[in-house]
Amino acid sequence: MSGDDSDELRGYWDKLSADGTVSVPIEKQMWGDVFGMCTDRFGITWMVNISEQQASAGSLLMAATTSRLFPVGDAGHPTD
């Protein structure tokens, strides 16, 4: 399951993981979403992904502007 309604998806997670086995705890992942994986009491494996809210146009513009002000080289270090 995937979506951006955190309360709804966490509710599903709580019910599916109860009396089941959690293989990946539901928590924020390196790609920015909240993700978890469990097997319910009937043996069905579930993956739950809660997407971050869409970024506003202003924050996207800020990110683009910042990357132009502070360019990064191939090794991940700021260039001169």
C-alpha positions as CSV (number, residue, x, y, z in Angstrom):
1,M,0.0,0.0,0.0
2,S,1.2,3.5,-0.7
3,G,-0.2,7.0,-0.3
4,D,0.3,10.2,1.7
5,D,-2.5,9.8,4.3
6,S,-0.3,8.9,7.3
7,D,-3.1,8.3,9.8
8,E,-5.0,6.0,7.5
9,L,-1.9,4.0,6.4
10,R,-0.5,3.7,10.0
11,G,-4.0,2.4,11.0
12,Y,-3.7,-0.3,8.4
13,W,-0.1,-1.0,9.5
14,D,-1.2,-1.4,13.1
15,K,-3.9,-3.9,12.3
16,L,-1.8,-5.9,9.7
17,S,1.3,-6.2,11.9
18,A,-0.7,-7.1,15.1
19,D,-0.2,-10.8,15.7
20,G,2.1,-10.9,12.7
21,T,5.8,-10.6,12.0
22,V,7.5,-7.2,11.3
23,S,10.4,-7.7,8.9
24,V,11.1,-3.9,8.4
25,P,9.8,-1.6,11.1
26,I,7.7,1.3,9.8
27,E,10.0,4.3,9.9
28,K,11.5,7.1,7.8
29,Q,13.8,5.7,5.1
30,M,16.7,7.2,3.3
31,W,14.5,8.1,0.3
32,G,12.4,10.3,2.5
33,D,9.2,8.2,2.8
34,V,8.1,6.2,5.8
35,F,8.2,2.5,4.9
36,G,7.6,-0.8,6.7
37,M,7.1,-4.4,5.7
38,C,5.3,-7.1,7.7
39,T,3.6,-10.5,7.3
40,D,0.1,-10.7,8.8
41,R,-1.3,-13.5,10.9
42,F,-2.5,-15.3,7.7
43,G,1.0,-15.3,6.1
44,I,0.4,-12.5,3.6
45,T,3.3,-10.1,3.3
46,W,2.5,-6.3,3.2
47,M,4.6,-3.3,2.3
48,V,3.3,0.1,3.5
49,N,4.9,3.3,2.0
50,I,3.8,6.7,3.3
51,S,4.9,9.4,0.9
52,E,6.0,12.8,2.0
53,Q,3.6,15.7,1.1
54,Q,4.4,17.3,-2.2
55,A,7.0,20.1,-1.9
56,S,5.7,23.6,-2.6
57,A,6.9,25.5,-5.6
58,G,8.8,27.9,-3.3
59,S,10.8,25.1,-1.7
60,L,11.7,23.6,-5.1
61,L,12.9,27.0,-6.2
62,M,14.9,27.4,-3.1
63,A,16.6,24.0,-3.6
64,A,17.3,24.9,-7.3
65,T,18.8,28.2,-6.3
66,T,20.9,26.8,-3.5
67,S,22.4,24.1,-5.8
68,R,23.4,26.9,-8.2
69,L,25.0,28.9,-5.4
70,F,26.9,25.9,-4.0
71,P,27.8,23.6,-6.9
72,V,29.1,20.2,-5.9
73,G,31.9,18.4,-7.7
74,D,32.0,14.7,-8.7
75,A,33.3,13.6,-5.2
76,G,30.5,15.4,-3.4
77,H,32.7,18.3,-2.3
78,P,31.9,22.0,-3.1
79,T,33.7,23.2,-6.2
80,D,35.8,26.4,-6.2
